[in-house]
Structures are given as structure tokens and as C-alpha cells.
Amino acid sequence: MAVLNKIRQRSLVLILVIAMALFAFVIGDVFRNVDGFTGSQDIVATIHGEDINREPFMFAVQNMQQRMGPNSSETQVKNNVYNQELRRIVMSTEFEKLGLTVEKDKMRDLLEKSFGSYPEFQNQDSIFDVNKLNAFIANLKDIQPQGAPLSNFTINYAQWTNNEQSLANNALTQQYYNLIKAGVNATQTEAEDDYMGDSQTVDLKYVQVPYSSIADSLVPIKNSDIKSYMQNNKEKYQVDATREILFVEFREEASVEDEDVLKVELLALRSDRVEYNETTKGTDTILGFDNTDNIEAFVNSNSDIKYNDAYLRASELGTAKDSLTNAQIGSYYGPYKDAGFYKYSKVLDKASKPDSVKVRHILIPYVGANRAAADVTKTAEEAKATADSIYNVVNRNRSKFIDLLELSSDKVSNEKEGVIEFTYNQGFAQEFKAFSFDNEKGDMDVVETSFGYHIIEILDQSGFNNTVKLATVARKIEASEKTIDDVFNAKQKFEIAAETGDFRELAQERNLTVKPVTFKELDENIPGLGSQRQVVRWAFNDETEVGDYKSFPVSGVGFIVAQLVDVNEEGLMSVEDATAAVRVEVLKEKKAEIIREKLTTGALADIAAAQNQTVRTANGVTLKSTTLSGAGAEPKVIGAAFGLEEGEISKPIDGANGVYLVEVTKVNEATKLDNYAAIQARLSNLRKNAAQGKVYSALEAAAEIEDNRAKTVY
């Protein structure tokens, strides 16, 4: 009771303590998710003050994913949708500034240009009728969200308005670019300069004191020098935010023991085995490879690859082609490893087969067949009956083949009397190819493919080579459950050890390869692992610190354990990362100062002798040249030379490869043209053509963008 009384007396204190703990928990979570105050998780991005909301964004992603198909990753599709929205908003902002709009009459012109050929919008004289267009749009609006047929597709009101908006945006964009182009031209002075840059030349002498003449060890470089150079050349060392990780793989691959088990199982298939039958309560004898009377059924019930009843060329036999080609009929080969499988093959037959054939055919398609025309109405059964009838006629009289070609839907081969010549390696329907190569010259039959029913006659065969027919039982090489458990346990032990140990050393002890990779926040792929957004998100999480590690399941691999080892924020590159590249430039600057201090005035020959160098010459140099004869790429030196009078010696010039003194020995003036209009027009056209591509890049670079994709949809 005394204890209870004390608790009651201190209940207020306990309530306050609990309340403070809850408050701290909530506040801590808020600070960890500060974006909850600074930006909505529903906003993908804000561009020029316009929000791209998550729900319509993801709806657009879903629609684009359906159009692009399974070969496009979700991240690629999201990037495409984002870029479309970015372009739309950036350009719309420009249209609004200039007052560019698409009025009603202009929209009707755009619609007529796009849909004027559609019969639904034409009158009885096949002329575009705007009233029919208006009626169609009004009907779409009335029946929304349902759609109405148009040509060979169906469209609803929302899709129609989106299409109108797209047409309007395209028209406005073109108008905008035309306005830009109208203001982009070259002047006559620029045309004259361009002509002179090609035509006027100078002959010159120069002395080069190369930077390599001063040893690097004589030029001390401090961190302050690196920082100063970076500050003076910020544009060269701006970087996006990146993260660097190290990772090791724990691959769920078959062990040697797993492979040995597969080989034993394959070899055991040769012998008959006895199995208990639950239904009959007796034993059944299951025939093995040696005694089975149904090879196809045996292979299909025991193999991960279905039976292939075909004669195979050497190029189709995989890693064991030499052994299988030379094996005797009835003999076995294997087990052998090939393309991720262990295989055990029995040689059923050998034959000489052609590599090239000449056939002719008549194709009767049916509804649903591959590439069947819209006017095809036959069912598969009706097409088969027609093909059989044609076969019966042609089989009695081969000369009728050409007369019946008008029934064939293969218009290309029809122009060549139905004849097709092809090699075994060409991409023809498997059934068509099998009949053509596995039968003999003169044979004819009805063969079904995905295109319909073919009446095929073999006219000629050539290039005969040895082939082999095999019965192959294949088992995919996969890790056993024990191996998978062992891999998982090894991964777990590595993680535990990494809590206190060095990541690289632990990997080395376990013979694991440490792989470094650096990526940006919106990147998707990791070399060798494919799409791994989960890893990128973790590395960029505000709570992930340098030294933290985490394991991730990876499809097709098993697991990886990754450690964050470096964080680079957006902005100027760190001194440590930039030092290697910047050091080279700082060395040049400091060596240039030293060389300039040692240079004397006077004739080039005297200066060259004092610096233990030689005087070199370069004749016929143009202003557009980038290479100085004997010195390499030195555009700065060449540009300085064209600012000198004949006989004048330049001041020291800091070039790419050394410090230079230049003397112009002769100026070769170009003959002026009477008219520069052609050059002016050429330069204007070049600039106009380049403008369109550069305008949007400039607008995007100047746009006010708050990009939240990494936190909202990636």
C-alpha cells in the first residue's frame, strides 16, 4: 500500500515524463523528416512556381510504360515523363511572357492539317467538313469518360483535349523558335572576319621554353594554391551531389558439390528404375535412357529443355560440338557444361543436310495469324481446308502452282513466282525452315506457321554438311538449398564482423572482391548489378553516414553488402578530389612565372641561346589554325601572333606546353572580295540551325527548378 501511495503521489511527475518522451519522439521524427515542413511529399517538382503533383505524374508514367513496353525500366520512363513536363512548363513560361497563343481559327487549321484525311471528318466529296469535326468533339464531351471510334482506334474526350494541347504546344514552340531564328544573323563584318580567318596567313619565328624544362620538385604547391585556382575557375570544378560506396557480392551460385549431384543424376537416367505406385499399391518399372521407346516423352519429362526433333549443324551444338559431331550413332556424351546447363546427350542419327535451299510456296492466312491483312476473314480451319485443296491440285500437276499464286497472301514472293531462296542461318519461321532443310528436293506438303498455312515445294538444295540429331537431357545449373543457406550465413557473418572490422580487410580475408562505384541521386544502374534504386536511395538517405553498411537482395546475384565511403555534396569539388587535375594546371602557372622572370629582351636568337632553346619557324599560319608547327596545339599563341605587326616580337605568352616569344616575319594579306553575301548567308544559316538546339538548353539551365523526384517517386 505504501508503494501504491507513492506512485499516486508522483503520478503527475510520471505523466509529465511520459508526455515529454512522446513529445521528443514526435519532434525527433519531424526533424528527421524536415521535408514535411519545407515541401509536400506529393510534389514531384516545382518549375517556375508550377507544381508537378505526384498522382497525375504517376498516371502519366503508367501510360508511357504501357506504350514503351517491358524493355524500358521504370526509372527511364519517369525520367521521360519528367523531361516532358519540364519542357512543357519552361516553354509555356516563355509563351506567356511573349503573349503567344493559339486562337480558335489557328486550332481549327491545326486540326484540319492533322485529321483532314480522316473519312469521319469529310463530306461526300471527300473534303474536310469542320461541322463534322465539331459534332465529333461535342459527342466526345457528352459521352465522357467513354470513347468513340476514330479510324482504327478509339479516343475519349480527355485524350482528344490532350491531343489538342499537344498540337497547340508544337505550333507555339515552332513559332517561338522562328522568332528566335529571325533575330539570329551574321553581319558583313563577321563574314569578312571569317574569310580572313581562312585566307590571311602569317609567317613567324618563335622560341618555346617548355614547362618540362623545370622539374616539378622545384615548384612547391600548397593546398591554398589548389583552392585559389579552383575559386578562379569554378565552372570547371562544379559537380553534382554524389555518393561512393564499396560493395561485395554473395552470389547464390551452384557449388562444386551441387554440380557433382547434377552429373550423378544425369548419368543415373540411363538405367531403368523401380518406383512405388500409390494408386496400384505396387511397383512400376520406369524405363531409362537406354530402353525407353519414346525418346521425346522421356526427354521432356526429365529435362529443363524440351526435345528438339531436328538435325543440328555444328554451330548449334555448343561447347561439345567437336565431340558430338564425331560420336557414333547410339552413343552417349556427357554430362557436359553448356550455356548454364549440364547436358547428357544421346546421338540418335546423322545425316548430310543442306545449308541453302530454294523453295516456292503459297500462303493462306487466317484471322489472328501474324501479319494477316485486315481483309482476311478465314478461320484457321477454313484456311487449312483451302491449303489442303490447293495441295491436292498442285500435287497432281505441279505446273498449276504458278496459276494458283493469286491465292497466296505473300505478295513479295508472288512477284518471283512464289520462289524464296535462303540459308539455314536466316530468320525464317521454324516450321518453314524445318520442312525446307530436313526433307528432300521435290518434296511438297502443307506446313503451318504463325503466318498461316503454307503449301511448300522444295525446288533445290545446296551446300550439304554433316548434321546430327540428338536426344539431350539438360538440367539448369542452380544453387541447392544448402548452398543458398550457406551463402546467406556467410553474408550474415560478414555483416556482424563489419560492425567492428575494416570492410576491405574483411573482404580480403574471405576472398571477396571489393567493387567501388560512384553515382548521383537520380541514377538507377550499378555496373554489374543493373537497376538498384534501393541502394542509391539508401546511400542518399540523410540518416546514412560514411562508414554505414547494409545488405541488399539482388535478383540474379543473391546479396550484396554495401558500405558508404564518401559523400560529395553539390557545388565545388572538394580539394582532395580535385588535387590531381588542378595540380597540373597550377604547376603550369607557377612554372610560367619562373620562366617569364628568366626571359630577357632582344633578338629571338639571343633569347633562345640564353634559354638553351632553338628558334623555330612556322609559315602559312591562319587565324583558324589550332596547331603550331613543331609545338602542338597552341591556339592562344597563334591568336597572339595575329595581333603583331610585321617584325614585332611579342611579350611572353603562356601557352599549353610552354612559354613563347613570337616574331612575325611576314604578313600575307588576303585579296578582299567584292561581295561577302554568300559567306554571310552561310554563317547565318549555321547559326539559325544551331540556335534551336541551344535555346532550350539555355532556358532549362536558367529555369527555377526545385526537383523532389528522389524523395517522391524514385
C-alpha positions in Angstrom: 0.0 0.0 0.0 2.8 2.4 0.8 4.3 1.8 -2.6 0.9 2.5 -4.3 0.5 5.7 -2.3 4.0 6.9 -3.5 3.0 6.1 -7.1 -0.2 8.0 -6.7 1.6 11.0 -5.2 4.1 11.0 -8.1 1.5 10.3 -10.9 1.7 13.9 -12.1 5.5 13.5 -12.5 5.1 10.2 -14.3 2.6 11.8 -16.7 4.9 14.7 -17.4 7.8 12.3 -18.1 5.8 10.2 -20.5 4.5 13.3 -22.2 8.0 14.7 -22.6 9.2 11.3 -24.0 6.3 11.2 -26.6 7.0 14.8 -27.5 10.7 14.1 -28.0 9.8 11.1 -30.2 7.5 13.2 -32.4 9.7 16.2 -32.6 12.7 13.9 -33.4 10.8 12.3 -36.2 9.7 15.7 -37.5 13.3 16.9 -37.6 14.4 13.7 -39.3 11.7 14.4 -41.9 12.1 18.2 -42.2 10.8 18.0 -45.7 7.4 17.6 -44.1 7.6 21.4 -43.4 9.6 22.5 -46.4 7.9 20.7 -49.2 5.0 18.3 -49.8 5.7 14.7 -50.4 3.0 15.0 -53.1 5.0 17.4 -55.2 7.4 15.8 -57.6 9.0 19.1 -58.7 8.3 22.8 -58.8 9.3 24.6 -62.0 8.8 28.4 -62.3 6.4 28.2 -59.5 4.2 25.5 -61.1 3.9 22.2 -59.1 4.1 18.8 -60.8 1.9 16.7 -58.5 2.6 13.0 -57.8 -0.7 11.5 -58.7 -1.0 12.8 -62.3 2.7 12.3 -62.7 2.5 8.6 -61.9 -0.6 8.2 -64.1 1.4 9.6 -67.0 4.3 7.2 -66.1 1.8 4.3 -66.2 0.5 5.3 -69.6 4.0 5.8 -71.0 5.2 2.4 -69.5 2.4 0.7 -71.4 3.4 2.4 -74.7 7.2 1.8 -74.3 6.8 -1.8 -73.2 8.7 -4.0 -70.8 12.2 -3.2 -72.2 12.1 0.2 -70.6 12.8 0.5 -66.9 10.5 2.4 -64.6 13.2 4.9 -63.9 13.7 5.6 -67.6 10.0 6.2 -68.0 9.9 8.5 -65.0 12.8 10.5 -66.5 11.0 10.8 -69.8 7.7 12.0 -68.2 9.7 14.5 -66.0 11.6 15.8 -69.1 8.3 16.2 -71.0 6.7 18.2 -68.1 9.9 20.2 -67.6 9.9 21.2 -71.3 6.1 22.0 -71.3 6.4 24.3 -68.3 9.6 26.0 -69.4 8.3 26.7 -72.9 4.8 27.7 -71.6 6.5 30.3 -69.4 8.2 31.7 -72.4 5.0 31.7 -74.5 3.2 33.6 -71.7 6.0 36.2 -71.5 5.7 36.9 -75.2 1.9 36.7 -75.3 2.0 33.8 -77.8 -1.3 31.9 -78.0 -3.2 29.6 -80.4 -6.5 31.2 -81.2 -9.7 29.2 -82.2 -9.1 29.7 -86.0 -5.5 28.6 -85.7 -6.5 25.5 -83.7 -9.1 24.6 -86.4 -6.3 24.8 -89.0 -4.1 22.6 -86.9 -6.9 20.0 -86.5 -7.6 20.1 -90.2 -4.0 19.5 -91.0 -3.8 16.6 -88.6 -7.2 15.0 -89.2 -8.4 16.3 -92.6 -7.8 13.0 -94.3 -10.0 11.0 -91.8 -13.3 10.0 -93.5 -15.2 10.8 -90.3 -14.4 14.5 -90.9 -15.1 14.6 -94.6 -18.2 15.3 -96.7 -19.5 13.3 -99.6 -16.9 14.9 -101.8 -14.0 13.9 -99.5 -13.5 17.5 -98.4 -12.8 18.4 -94.8 -16.0 19.4 -93.0 -15.5 21.5 -89.9 -19.1 20.8 -88.8 -18.4 17.1 -88.6 -15.3 17.8 -86.6 -17.3 20.0 -84.1 -20.0 17.3 -83.9 -17.5 14.6 -83.1 -15.9 16.7 -80.4 -19.2 17.6 -78.9 -20.2 13.9 -78.8 -16.9 13.0 -77.0 -17.7 15.6 -74.4 -21.2 14.3 -73.9 -20.2 10.6 -73.5 -17.1 11.1 -71.4 -15.3 9.2 -70.0 -16.3 6.7 -72.7 -14.7 7.0 -76.1 -15.8 6.9 -79.7 -14.2 5.1 -82.6 -11.9 7.1 -84.9 -10.2 5.4 -87.9 -8.8 2.2 -86.5 -8.6 3.3 -82.8 -10.9 4.6 -80.0 -10.4 8.0 -78.4 -12.1 9.7 -75.4 -12.6 13.4 -74.6 -9.6 13.6 -72.2 -7.4 12.1 -74.9 -8.7 14.5 -77.5 -8.1 17.6 -75.4 -4.6 16.3 -74.6 -4.0 15.9 -78.3 -5.3 19.4 -79.0 -2.9 20.7 -76.3 0.0 18.9 -77.9 -0.8 20.3 -81.3 -1.0 23.8 -79.8 2.3 23.4 -77.9 4.0 22.2 -81.0 2.7 25.2 -83.0 3.7 27.6 -80.3 7.1 26.0 -80.0 7.7 26.3 -83.7 6.5 29.9 -83.7 8.9 30.7 -80.7 11.8 29.1 -82.5 11.0 31.0 -85.7 11.1 34.3 -83.7 14.5 33.3 -82.3 15.9 32.4 -85.7 14.6 35.7 -87.1 16.9 37.5 -84.8 20.0 35.3 -85.4 22.1 36.5 -88.3 25.7 37.2 -89.2 26.9 40.7 -90.1 29.1 41.6 -93.1 32.0 42.4 -90.7 31.7 38.8 -89.3 31.6 37.4 -92.8 34.8 39.4 -93.7 36.5 38.2 -90.5 35.5 34.6 -91.3 37.0 35.0 -94.8 40.2 36.5 -93.5 40.5 33.7 -90.9 40.9 31.3 -93.7 42.7 33.4 -96.3 45.1 35.7 -94.5 48.3 34.0 -93.3 51.5 34.9 -91.4 55.0 33.5 -91.4 56.6 33.6 -88.0 59.5 32.6 -85.8 59.2 31.6 -82.2 61.1 30.4 -79.1 59.4 27.9 -76.8 60.6 27.4 -73.3 58.8 24.2 -72.3 57.3 23.7 -68.9 59.1 20.4 -68.7 62.4 22.3 -68.6 61.7 23.0 -64.9 61.5 20.0 -62.6 58.2 19.6 -60.7 60.2 19.2 -57.5 61.4 22.8 -57.8 57.8 24.1 -57.7 56.2 23.8 -54.3 52.4 23.7 -54.3 50.2 24.2 -51.2 46.6 23.5 -50.6 45.9 27.2 -50.7 47.2 27.3 -54.3 44.8 24.5 -55.3 41.9 26.3 -53.6 42.7 29.6 -55.2 42.9 28.0 -58.7 39.5 26.3 -58.1 37.9 29.5 -57.0 39.2 31.3 -60.1 37.9 28.5 -62.3 34.7 27.5 -60.6 32.9 26.5 -63.8 35.4 23.7 -64.4 35.0 22.1 -61.0 31.3 22.3 -60.3 29.9 18.8 -59.5 26.6 17.2 -58.8 25.9 15.5 -55.4 27.4 12.0 -55.5 27.9 9.1 -53.2 30.7 6.5 -53.3 30.1 3.0 -52.0 32.1 -0.2 -51.8 30.2 -3.5 -52.2 30.9 -7.2 -52.1 28.7 -9.8 -53.7 27.5 -13.0 -52.0 26.4 -14.9 -55.1 23.9 -17.8 -54.9 25.8 -19.9 -57.4 25.9 -23.7 -57.6 28.8 -25.1 -55.7 31.1 -27.9 -56.9 29.1 -30.3 -54.8 25.8 -29.1 -56.5 27.3 -29.7 -59.9 28.5 -33.1 -58.9 25.0 -34.0 -57.8 23.6 -32.9 -61.2 26.1 -35.1 -63.1 25.3 -38.1 -61.0 21.5 -37.6 -61.5 22.0 -37.3 -65.3 24.1 -40.4 -65.5 21.5 -42.3 -63.4 18.9 -41.6 -66.1 20.4 -44.3 -68.4 19.2 -47.1 -66.2 15.7 -48.3 -65.5 14.4 -47.6 -62.0 11.6 -49.0 -59.9 9.1 -46.7 -58.2 6.3 -47.4 -55.8 2.8 -46.6 -57.3 0.4 -45.2 -54.8 -2.6 -46.0 -57.0 -1.9 -49.7 -57.6 0.0 -50.2 -54.3 2.6 -51.9 -56.4 5.9 -51.1 -58.1 6.4 -49.7 -61.6 9.5 -50.0 -63.7 10.4 -46.6 -65.3 12.4 -47.1 -68.4 15.7 -45.3 -68.6 17.5 -43.6 -71.5 18.9 -46.9 -72.7 15.5 -48.7 -73.0 12.8 -46.0 -73.5 10.6 -46.5 -76.6 9.5 -42.8 -76.5 12.6 -40.6 -76.6 10.6 -37.3 -76.9 8.4 -38.1 -73.8 11.5 -39.2 -71.9 13.4 -36.0 -72.6 10.5 -33.7 -71.9 9.8 -35.4 -68.5 13.4 -35.3 -67.4 14.9 -32.2 -68.9 14.7 -28.4 -68.4 14.9 -28.0 -72.2 12.3 -29.6 -74.4 13.2 -32.2 -77.0 14.3 -30.8 -80.3 13.4 -33.2 -83.2 15.9 -31.5 -85.7 19.2 -32.2 -87.3 21.7 -29.8 -85.8 24.6 -28.1 -87.6 28.0 -27.9 -85.8 27.3 -24.2 -84.9 24.2 -25.3 -82.9 26.0 -27.9 -80.8 27.5 -25.5 -78.3 30.7 -26.3 -76.3 30.6 -30.0 -77.2 30.3 -29.6 -81.0 33.5 -31.5 -81.9 32.8 -34.5 -79.6 29.1 -34.7 -80.7 29.9 -34.4 -84.4 32.4 -37.3 -84.1 30.3 -39.5 -81.8 28.8 -42.8 -83.1 25.0 -43.2 -83.6 23.6 -44.7 -80.4 26.5 -43.4 -78.2 26.3 -41.0 -75.3 28.3 -37.9 -74.5 28.5 -36.1 -71.2 27.5 -34.9 -68.8 29.0 -31.6 -70.1 28.5 -28.0 -69.2 26.9 -25.7 -71.8 25.2 -22.3 -71.6 24.3 -22.6 -67.9 23.2 -26.2 -68.1 24.6 -29.7 -67.5 23.7 -31.8 -70.5 23.7 -35.5 -71.3 23.2 -36.3 -75.0 22.5 -39.5 -77.0 23.2 -39.5 -80.7 20.1 -40.6 -82.5 21.0 -40.1 -86.1 23.4 -38.4 -88.5 22.7 -37.1 -92.0 24.1 -34.8 -94.6 21.8 -31.7 -94.8 21.9 -28.5 -97.0 22.9 -25.1 -95.8 20.9 -23.3 -98.6 17.5 -24.1 -100.1 15.3 -22.8 -102.9 11.6 -23.3 -102.4 8.3 -21.9 -103.6 5.2 -21.5 -101.5 1.6 -20.4 -101.4 0.5 -18.8 -98.1 -3.1 -19.0 -96.9 -3.5 -16.8 -93.7 -6.3 -16.8 -91.2 -7.8 -14.3 -88.7 -5.2 -13.7 -86.0 -2.2 -15.0 -87.9 1.0 -13.0 -87.8 0.8 -10.1 -90.3 -2.6 -11.1 -91.6 -4.2 -8.3 -93.6 -7.3 -6.6 -92.4 -9.4 -8.2 -95.1 -8.6 -11.7 -94.1 -11.8 -13.5 -92.9 -10.9 -17.2 -92.9 -10.7 -19.2 -89.7 -7.8 -21.5 -89.1 -9.9 -24.5 -90.1 -11.1 -22.8 -93.3 -7.5 -21.8 -94.1 -6.3 -25.4 -93.6 -9.1 -26.7 -95.9 -8.2 -24.2 -98.6 -4.5 -25.1 -98.3 -5.3 -28.8 -98.5 -7.4 -28.3 -101.6 -4.6 -26.3 -103.3 -2.1 -29.0 -102.3 -4.2 -31.7 -103.9 -4.4 -29.8 -107.2 -0.7 -28.9 -107.3 0.3 -32.4 -106.2 -1.4 -33.9 -109.2 0.0 -31.2 -111.6 3.0 -29.1 -110.4 2.5 -26.7 -113.3 -0.6 -25.4 -111.6 1.5 -23.9 -108.8 2.1 -20.6 -110.6 -1.6 -20.4 -111.7 -2.7 -20.6 -108.1 -0.3 -18.0 -106.8 -3.1 -15.4 -106.9 -4.5 -17.2 -103.8 -1.3 -16.5 -101.8 -1.0 -13.5 -99.5 2.8 -13.3 -99.8 2.9 -10.6 -102.4 6.7 -10.3 -102.3 7.4 -13.9 -103.2 4.5 -13.9 -105.7 6.4 -11.5 -107.9 9.1 -14.2 -108.2 6.6 -17.0 -108.9 6.4 -17.8 -105.2 10.2 -18.6 -105.0 12.3 -18.0 -101.9 16.0 -18.7 -101.6 17.5 -18.6 -98.1 20.2 -20.1 -95.9 19.8 -22.1 -92.7 21.0 -19.2 -90.6 18.4 -16.8 -91.9 15.4 -15.9 -89.7 12.5 -17.9 -91.1 9.6 -19.5 -89.2 11.0 -22.6 -87.5 8.4 -24.9 -89.1 9.0 -23.5 -92.6 12.8 -23.9 -92.1 12.5 -27.5 -90.7 10.5 -28.7 -93.7 12.8 -27.0 -96.2 16.0 -28.3 -94.8 15.0 -31.7 -93.4 13.3 -33.0 -96.5 14.5 -33.7 -100.0 14.4 -31.9 -103.3 11.0 -32.3 -104.9 9.1 -32.9 -101.6 5.9 -30.9 -101.1 3.5 -30.6 -98.2 1.2 -28.3 -96.2 3.0 -26.7 -93.3 1.5 -24.4 -90.6 3.5 -21.5 -89.1 2.4 -18.4 -87.2 1.7 -16.7 -90.6 -0.9 -19.3 -91.7 -0.8 -22.5 -93.8 1.9 -22.8 -96.5 2.0 -25.2 -99.5 5.8 -25.6 -99.8 7.7 -27.3 -102.6 11.4 -27.8 -102.3 13.0 -26.8 -105.7 16.7 -27.1 -104.9 19.2 -27.7 -102.0 22.9 -27.0 -101.9 25.9 -26.7 -99.6 25.5 -30.1 -97.8 27.2 -30.6 -94.5 27.1 -33.2 -91.7 24.4 -32.8 -89.1 23.4 -34.8 -86.0 20.1 -35.5 -84.3 20.3 -35.6 -80.5 18.3 -36.5 -77.5 19.6 -34.2 -74.8 18.5 -34.1 -71.2 19.5 -30.8 -69.7 19.5 -29.6 -66.1 19.9 -25.9 -65.2 22.9 -25.4 -63.0 21.4 -23.8 -59.9 22.4 -23.5 -56.3 20.9 -26.0 -53.9 19.0 -25.0 -50.8 22.1 -25.9 -48.7 24.3 -23.7 -50.8 21.8 -20.8 -50.6 21.7 -21.2 -46.8 25.5 -21.2 -46.7 25.6 -18.0 -48.8 23.1 -16.3 -46.5 25.0 -17.4 -43.4 28.3 -16.1 -44.9 26.6 -12.8 -45.7 25.3 -12.5 -42.1 28.7 -13.3 -40.6 30.3 -10.6 -42.8 27.8 -8.0 -41.6 28.4 -8.9 -38.0 32.2 -8.7 -38.5 31.8 -5.3 -40.3 30.4 -3.7 -37.2 33.8 -3.5 -35.7 36.2 -4.6 -38.5 37.6 -2.9 -41.7 35.4 -3.5 -44.7 38.2 -4.1 -47.2 40.2 -6.3 -44.8 37.2 -8.5 -44.0 36.5 -8.9 -47.7 40.1 -9.9 -48.4 40.1 -12.4 -45.7 37.1 -14.1 -47.3 38.4 -13.8 -50.9 35.6 -11.4 -51.8 36.2 -8.7 -54.5 35.5 -5.2 -53.3 33.9 -3.1 -56.0 33.8 0.7 -55.8 31.0 2.7 -57.5 30.0 6.4 -57.5 26.6 7.6 -58.5 24.2 10.5 -58.5 20.9 10.8 -56.6 18.8 10.0 -59.6 21.0 7.3 -61.1 19.5 3.8 -61.5 22.1 1.3 -62.6 25.1 -0.1 -60.7 27.7 -1.7 -63.0 27.3 -5.4 -63.0 24.1 -5.3 -60.9 21.6 -3.5 -63.2 18.9 -1.4 -61.7 19.4 -0.9 -58.0 17.5 2.2 -56.9 17.2 0.7 -53.4 21.0 1.1 -53.0 21.0 4.6 -54.4 18.2 5.7 -52.1 19.9 4.3 -49.1 23.2 6.0 -49.9 21.5 9.4 -50.3 19.3 9.0 -47.1 20.1 11.8 -44.7 20.4 9.2 -41.9 23.1 7.2 -43.7 26.6 8.2 -42.7 30.0 7.5 -44.0 31.0 4.1 -42.7 27.5 2.7 -42.5 26.8 -0.5 -44.3 23.7 -2.5 -45.3 22.9 -5.7 -47.2 20.5 -5.8 -50.2 18.9 -8.7 -52.1 19.9 -8.6 -55.8 18.0 -10.5 -58.4 20.2 -12.9 -60.3 23.1 -12.4 -57.8 21.9 -13.2 -54.3 23.0 -10.4 -51.9 25.4 -7.5 -51.8 26.7 -5.8 -48.7 27.4 -2.1 -49.4 29.3 0.5 -47.3 29.1 4.2 -47.8 32.6 5.6 -48.0 32.3 9.1 -49.4 29.7 11.9 -49.6 30.2 14.7 -52.1 27.6 17.5 -52.0 26.5 19.6 -55.0 28.8 22.5 -55.6 32.5 23.0 -55.9 34.6 19.8 -55.9 36.5 19.0 -52.8 40.2 19.9 -52.7 41.1 16.3 -52.2 39.2 15.1 -55.2 40.3 18.0 -57.5 44.0 18.0 -56.5 45.2 15.5 -59.1 43.7 17.5 -62.0 44.3 21.0 -60.6 47.9 20.3 -59.6 48.8 20.0 -63.3 47.3 23.5 -64.1 48.9 25.1 -61.0 52.3 23.7 -62.0 51.9 25.3 -65.4 51.1 28.7 -63.9 53.9 28.6 -61.4 56.4 27.4 -64.0 55.3 30.1 -66.4 56.1 32.7 -63.7 59.5 31.3 -63.2 60.2 31.1 -67.0 59.0 34.7 -67.6 61.3 36.0 -64.9 64.3 34.4 -66.6 63.5 35.7 -70.1 65.5 38.7 -71.4 64.7 41.2 -74.2 66.4 41.3 -77.5 66.5 39.2 -80.7 64.9 35.8 -80.7 68.3 34.1 -81.4 69.8 35.7 -78.3 66.8 34.8 -76.1 66.9 31.2 -77.4 70.6 30.8 -76.7 70.2 32.2 -73.2 67.4 29.6 -72.5 69.2 26.7 -74.2 66.4 26.5 -76.8 66.3 26.9 -80.6 64.4 29.3 -82.9 61.7 27.6 -84.8 59.6 28.7 -87.8 56.0 28.2 -88.9 54.8 29.5 -92.3 51.4 30.0 -93.8 49.7 30.0 -90.4 46.0 31.0 -90.5 43.9 32.6 -87.7 41.7 29.5 -87.6 44.7 27.2 -87.1 44.9 25.4 -83.8 48.3 23.7 -84.2 51.6 25.5 -84.3 54.2 23.6 -86.4 56.7 22.0 -84.0 54.9 22.8 -80.8 51.5 21.1 -81.0 48.1 22.6 -80.2 48.7 26.3 -79.3 45.6 28.4 -80.3 46.5 31.1 -77.8 49.9 31.6 -79.3 48.6 31.7 -82.8 45.9 34.2 -81.8 48.6 36.5 -80.3 50.7 36.3 -83.4 47.9 37.8 -85.5 47.9 40.9 -83.2 51.5 41.7 -84.1 53.0 43.9 -86.8 55.5 42.5 -89.2 58.9 42.4 -87.5 57.4 42.8 -84.0 58.3 40.5 -81.1 55.6 39.5 -78.7 55.6 39.6 -74.9 55.9 36.2 -73.2 52.8 34.1 -74.0 51.7 31.4 -71.6 50.8 28.5 -73.9 49.6 25.0 -73.4 53.0 23.4 -73.5 55.4 26.3 -72.5 56.1 30.0 -72.6 56.5 31.5 -76.0 58.1 34.5 -77.7 56.8 35.1 -81.2 58.1 37.3 -84.1 56.0 37.8 -87.2 58.4 37.7 -90.2 55.8 38.3 -92.9 52.1 39.1 -93.2 50.5 37.6 -96.3 47.4 39.8 -96.9 44.4 38.1 -98.5 42.7 39.6 -101.5 39.5 41.2 -100.4 36.2 40.1 -102.0 33.8 42.4 -103.8 30.9 40.7 -102.1 30.6 38.8 -98.8 26.9 37.9 -99.1 27.5 34.2 -99.7 29.7 33.8 -96.6 27.2 36.0 -94.6 24.3 33.7 -95.7 26.3 30.6 -94.8 27.2 31.9 -91.3 23.6 33.0 -90.8 22.2 29.6 -91.7 24.7 27.8 -89.5 23.7 30.0 -86.5 20.0 29.6 -87.2 20.3 25.8 -87.3 22.4 25.7 -84.1 20.0 28.1 -82.3 17.1 25.8 -81.9 19.1 23.1 -80.1 20.8 25.7 -77.9 17.8 27.8 -77.0 16.0 25.1 -74.9 19.2 24.1 -73.1 19.7 27.7 -72.1 16.1 28.1 -71.0 16.4 24.9 -68.9 19.7 26.0 -67.3 18.1 29.3 -66.3 14.8 27.8 -65.0 13.8 28.0 -61.4 13.6 24.3 -60.5 13.0 22.5 -57.2 13.5 18.8 -58.0 12.0 16.5 -55.4 11.9 13.3 -57.6 14.4 11.5 -55.4 12.1 11.9 -52.3 8.7 11.4 -54.0 8.8 9.0 -56.9 12.3 7.4 -57.2 
